[in-house]
Amino acid sequence: MNKQELLNIFEETGALQYGHFILSSEKRSDTYCQCSKLFIDSKISNKVANALTQKINSKINSKIDYVVAPALGGILVGYEVARCLNSRSIFFERTNENFELRRGFEIEENKNVLFVEDVITTGKSSKECLEKLYKMKINLLGIACVVDRSQEKIFNDYEIISLLKLDIPTYDPDNLPEDLKKIEPVKPGSRKI
């Protein structure tokens, strides 16, 4: 799939939304990527997961034992990518404001791990999970996402493998453009669920 075909899928599914959004980093944006909408229709989720898996396979040549994702946004894409890779899928979830592996999830020593997220903007949630992974005796092979909307290099040791790179500006709440000031902000993310 090329970029325009992907953008068409995002538009058709409502995964690309416009308005005034408060991101999990507390920054503001006029565009929000609600990737969970891509996974409502199994045919679309299959296309998206296969396309992302092809990009991952073009960058990582080792067998991936585990795909690890953060809840809630990364669970669906993590599971679908793990299915395509014939790997195991587990996820971090928040407990007392911190990400933890729960539900008896464990990663054995020396296993090859891919971290997968739905959208990476500032990398705040990803970095929280990655800090936990760095403390484990595993081989972190890479970081992937459906949409990379980061504005700078976020991870020192890893290039983000993304299906779609979007240049969507973010703003500090006290430095909004005039058009955003006129729109009531909404917070669509899952950080406080």
C-alpha positions in Angstrom: 0.0 0.0 0.0 1.3 3.5 -0.8 0.8 6.5 1.4 -2.3 7.7 -0.5 -4.0 4.3 -0.2 -3.3 4.3 3.5 -4.6 7.8 3.9 -7.8 6.8 2.1 -8.3 3.9 4.5 -7.8 6.2 7.5 -10.3 8.7 6.1 -12.9 6.0 5.2 -12.7 4.4 8.6 -12.7 7.6 10.6 -9.3 6.8 12.0 -8.1 10.3 11.0 -10.1 12.9 12.9 -10.1 16.6 12.9 -10.9 19.2 15.6 -9.1 20.2 18.8 -7.5 17.4 20.7 -5.6 17.1 23.9 -3.0 14.3 23.5 -1.8 12.0 26.2 1.3 14.2 26.4 -1.1 17.2 27.2 0.0 18.8 23.9 -2.7 19.9 21.5 -3.4 19.0 17.9 -5.9 19.7 15.2 -5.7 16.1 14.0 -6.0 12.8 15.9 -5.2 9.3 14.8 -7.8 6.9 16.3 -6.2 3.7 15.0 -8.6 1.4 16.8 -11.1 2.3 14.0 -8.8 0.5 11.6 -9.4 -2.7 13.5 -13.2 -2.7 13.4 -13.3 -4.4 10.0 -11.2 -7.6 10.0 -10.4 -7.2 6.3 -9.0 -3.7 6.9 -7.1 -4.8 10.0 -5.6 -7.7 8.1 -4.4 -5.3 5.3 -3.0 -2.9 7.8 -1.3 -5.6 9.9 0.2 -7.3 6.8 1.5 -4.0 5.4 3.1 -3.1 8.8 4.5 -6.7 9.1 6.1 -6.4 5.7 7.9 -3.2 6.8 9.0 -4.8 10.0 10.4 -7.8 8.1 12.3 -5.5 5.8 14.1 -4.0 8.8 14.4 -6.9 11.2 15.9 -10.2 10.0 15.6 -12.2 13.3 12.8 -14.4 14.5 10.5 -12.3 16.8 9.4 -14.3 19.8 7.1 -11.7 21.4 5.3 -8.6 20.3 4.7 -6.3 23.2 2.3 -3.4 23.2 0.9 -0.8 25.6 -2.8 -0.9 26.6 -5.1 0.3 25.3 -4.1 1.7 22.0 -1.4 -0.8 21.1 -3.3 -4.0 22.0 -5.1 -4.5 18.7 -2.2 -3.7 16.4 0.2 -5.7 18.6 -2.0 -8.7 18.4 -2.5 -8.5 14.7 1.2 -8.0 14.0 2.0 -10.9 16.3 -0.5 -13.1 14.3 1.2 -12.1 11.1 4.7 -12.9 12.5 3.5 -16.1 14.1 4.8 -14.7 17.5 3.3 -14.3 20.9 1.4 -11.2 21.9 1.4 -9.6 25.3 0.7 -6.1 26.6 1.5 -3.6 29.3 -1.3 -2.0 31.2 -1.5 0.9 33.7 -1.7 0.2 37.4 -1.4 3.1 39.7 -0.3 5.3 36.8 2.6 2.9 35.9 2.8 0.4 33.0 3.2 -3.2 34.2 3.0 -6.6 32.7 0.0 -8.2 34.5 -2.3 -11.3 33.9 0.7 -13.6 34.4 2.5 -12.2 31.3 6.2 -13.0 31.3 9.0 -12.9 28.8 11.7 -15.5 29.1 15.3 -14.5 29.1 17.1 -13.9 25.8 13.8 -13.9 23.8 13.6 -11.5 20.8 11.0 -8.8 21.4 9.4 -6.2 19.1 7.6 -3.3 20.7 4.5 -2.1 18.8 2.4 0.9 19.3 -0.6 2.3 17.4 0.6 6.0 17.2 3.8 7.5 18.4 3.8 11.3 18.8 6.1 12.3 21.7 6.9 8.7 22.7 5.9 9.3 26.3 3.9 6.0 26.7 6.3 4.0 24.6 9.3 5.2 26.7 7.5 4.2 29.9 7.1 0.7 28.6 10.5 0.5 27.1 12.1 1.4 30.5 10.5 -1.8 31.8 11.7 -3.8 28.8 15.3 -2.5 29.2 15.4 -3.9 32.7 14.6 -7.4 31.4 17.1 -9.8 30.0 15.6 -9.8 26.5 16.7 -8.8 23.0 14.7 -5.7 22.0 14.9 -5.9 18.2 12.9 -2.8 17.3 10.0 -0.3 17.8 7.1 -0.2 15.3 3.8 1.6 15.0 1.0 2.2 12.6 1.5 6.0 12.6 4.6 7.9 13.4 3.8 11.5 13.9 6.9 12.3 15.9 8.6 15.6 15.1 12.1 14.5 16.1 14.2 11.5 16.9 12.7 10.0 20.0 14.5 6.7 20.6 18.3 6.9 20.6 19.0 3.3 19.8 16.1 2.5 17.4 14.6 3.9 14.3 10.8 3.8 14.3 9.4 1.3 11.8 6.0 2.8 10.8 3.4 2.1 8.3 2.6 5.8 7.8 4.7 8.9 8.7 2.5 12.0 9.2 3.8 15.5 9.8 1.0 16.8 12.1 2.1 19.7 14.3 1.5 19.7 18.1 1.1 22.8 20.2 1.6 23.7 23.9 -1.8 24.6 25.5 -0.6 28.2 26.1 0.6 28.6 22.5 -2.3 27.6 20.3 -3.0 28.9 16.8 -6.0 31.1 16.6 -8.2 28.5 14.8 -7.7 26.0 17.6 -8.6 28.5 20.3 -12.1 28.7 18.8 -12.7 24.9 19.1 -13.6 23.2 22.4 -10.8 20.7 23.1 -11.6 17.0 23.6 -9.3 14.3 25.1 -9.9 11.1 23.2 -7.0 9.0 24.5 -7.1 6.3 27.1 -4.5 7.5 29.6 -7.1 8.2 32.4 -9.3 5.2 31.8 
